[in-house]
Amino acid sequence: MKNTEHLIRLRRIFTQVVEAIVIGLALYASIQVTQPDFVKLITAAPKARQVLRELLAPDLFTRESEVVTVGVALPVPCGSAPEDEGRASGPRLEVEPKCAAERETVVVRGEELGKGVQVTLRWRLPDGNTLGIQRLVTDAEGNFEVRVQVRPIVATKGGQSARIEAEVTLPGGRITPSQTLRDVTDAMFVTIFMALLATTLGTLLAIPLSFLAASNITRRGRVGALVYYLVRTLLNLIRSYEPLVMATIFALIVGFGSPFAGILALVIVTTASLGKMFSESIESIDPGPIEAITATGANRVQVILYGVVPQILPDFLSFTIYHWDINVRISTIIGFVGGGGIGDYLSKRINAFEYSKAGTALLAIILVVWALDFLSAQIRKKLI
């Protein structure tokens, strides 16, 4: 007896050692295949810090701005047109001297233009066209001073002198939603309605398939068994494909970035998923009411309408609402492969290194998914 217990103990230890060796070899193989570079992860910390800083600073609001243009005439050469007297106060430009010859240099001063604002300085030629000079920023008092060379192209023509203009963008006081927030809101609504339409179409297709895939409804006789196994096989086959794969295929067909590609992918995935869930709900119903209705001489359709549907309706509604919540989440991902919606917007912003705008999209996704998850949970509680 002792020898037998000893052998059993040795066999158990040997089995555990072999299992540990197999797990260790599997982990070693995983490291060799994936080649994780933890050193690079540490050295890339500054870049990660910059990306995270922009992602955590979403572009949500902006201040209304006012564009102000001030200018001063500069006759070239002197006497070819009246000199500009200029303004005594307020945003203004002054030029010294007040006229000049070609190739000379004049001093251009801007005053009371606003503290630390950007200024675009340009020539307004006699024919109305413009010629850029430079961009600059005003000082702490709202002023600037630059030297500008007078080119022959700015010479007076027909008694009309060229002007030096400064275009200044002054920030306003009212805060308004940024253009990024508007774009993200539009894309988010597209995603929500993509999921809603796909869930609706998928549910309508899943309902008849679920009855065909329910063993207690269909699998009677050879024909019924054949239909049952064919439909079950079809649902399992479709469910084996990821939505990303489906979206990529349909994007190649109908065009990348099209919401229609995402809808088609979600419809197929939803049909297969709900078809299986619905069929399992049908198979778990109480057979008592069915037997009672059948005993009254009711046909197959009447049995389903009065014996099956009342039992499965709450589950069907609950599963459908739950899958709409799932489809909203999936919609944000399939956009990365051309499925349209908020995922497509997010992908483009990341590829363009516009991480602040990408952060706005991520914030919208989090808020919408959280809200829909809470809403669907509340609805399902009332249905159960």
Sequence and secondary structure as in RCSB ss.txt:
>XXXX:A:sequence
MKNTEHLIRLRRIFTQVVEAIVIGLALYASIQVTQPDFVKLITAAPKARQVLRELLAPDLFTRESEVVTVGVALP
VPCGSAPEDEGRASGPRLEVEPKCAAERETVVVRGEELGKGVQVTLRWRLPDGNTLGIQRLVTDAEGNFEVRVQV
RPIVATKGGQSARIEAEVTLPGGRITPSQTLRDVTDAMFVTIFMALLATTLGTLLAIPLSFLAASNITRRGRVGA
LVYYLVRTLLNLIRSYEPLVMATIFALIVGFGSPFAGILALVIVTTASLGKMFSESIESIDPGPIEAITATGANR
VQVILYGVVPQILPDFLSFTIYHWDINVRISTIIGFVGGGGIGDYLSKRINAFEYSKAGTALLAIILVVWALDFL
SAQIRKKLI
>XXXX:A:secstr
 HHHHHHHHHHHHHHHHHHHHHHHHHHHHHHHHH   HHHHHHTHHHHHHHHHHHTS   EEEEEEEEEEEEEE 
SSTTSS      SSSSEEEEESSS  TT EEEEEEESS TT EEEEEEE TTS EEEEEEEE  TTS EEEEEE 
 GGG  BTTB EEEEEEEEEEEEEEEE HHHHHHHHHHHHHHHHHHHHHHHHHHHHHHHHHHT HHHH SHHHHH
HHHHHHHHHHHHHHTS HHHHHHHHHHHH TT HHHHHHHHHHHHHHHHHHHHHHHHHTS HHHHHHHHHTT  H
HHHIIIIIHHHHHHHHHHHHHHHHHHHHHHHHHHGGGT  SHHHHHHHHHHTT HHHHHHHHHHHHHHHHHHHHH
HHHHHHHH 
